[in-house]
Amino acid sequence: MTRFCSITPEGLAWAGNNEGLVWAFMIKNECSIPPNPPPFRNFLGEAPLPPFGKESPPRLGWFTGYRIVEAYMQKNNDVSWSN
């Protein structure tokens, strides 16, 4: 996943350890709702996200998106990465 998301192993560890915190922030701030895309764009950029401190990795949205797809695929065995 580090190669796909371009996150360092340390950043990946941070993302995994703080996944609940990131989800809570995204839900509270409606970051994935279409009328509110600018806050979500912050999750795709190079810089760490201010609400999480300078330890948070860049491109945290890539990690979150990967985890969404991964969870979907675990529940739908007929789907593969090539689909």
Secondary structure, 3 states (H helix, E strand, C coil): CHHHHCCCHHHHHHHHHCHHHHHHHHHHCCCCCCCCHHHHHHHHCCCCCHHHCCCCCCCHHHHHHHHHHHHHHHHCCCCCCCC
